[in-house]
Amino acid sequence: MPRSEVEADNTAVGVDRVTAAFDAFADEARLPSIVIGAVQVVLDELLSNTVKAGYPDGGPGRIEAAFEVVDGYLQITLVDDGIAFDPLERADPDTEAALEDRPIGGLGIYLVKQLMDRVDYERVGRHNRLRLVKSLEEPV
Amino acid sequence: MEIREDRREQGLVVAVGGRIDSNTAGELEKALLAHAAEPRLVVDLGAVEYVSSAGLRVFLMLVKKSKAGGGKLALCALAPGVKQVFDLAGFTPLFTIEPDVAAALARIA
């Protein structure tokens, strides 16, 4: 079963490194293009959040990502050593509000939850750990 | 991300390609909001790989400004993954969306 791991800094360059690693993995694992697009969005939402908000005191940090296909499911693990942050605690935005009432922003985590079949958060010691699962068999 | 502008008789067509994410959304914001006052504006997303929430934010600002200024705006050629993100975010009803540039120009004529 294809598997790939990558480690990167808590910087925009680090985020690029993780997304590039996913692109290579997706290619090797022949993931469907709709799944690739969904994961690219998810990685941008989660990693840009981590880089922007995870290290309020500045300083270096470490992001680890693992991608794996097991029994028809894509499993993604994201680990960082930023401040504790459970994205699943955030309230969902109102996606039916009229145009003038739409807040600008706040959609990222909601998209992550909608695009993945399962998202679990855990604080393990000094690390945030997110496990994401996406079925490769069901049509989206 | 690539941005190309094509001034036509029926309106301005801005074609966007590549990834619209937290890295590129700032550039897109500058490029699109500069044209928010266009009376007829089509944004061709045919070559876009994906749009994350940072990009959605730009499209929301664009449609708000365009409406406020009385302009007509249409998006076109959304790939299935891009359409899915617009649907999930509840953005589809906020925009005029057509399959291609010709249909988009006709819609806002």
Interface residues (C-beta under 8 A of the other chain):
Chain A: A12 V15 D16 S33 I34 I36 G37 A38 Q40 V41 D44 E45 S48 D94 T95 E96 A97 L99 E100 R102 I104 G105 L107 G108 Y110 L111 Q114 L115 V140
Chain B: R19 D21 S22 N23 E49 Y50 V51 S52 S53 A54 L56 R57 L60 M61 V63 K64 K67 A79 P80 G81 V82 Q84 V85 L88 A89 G90 L94
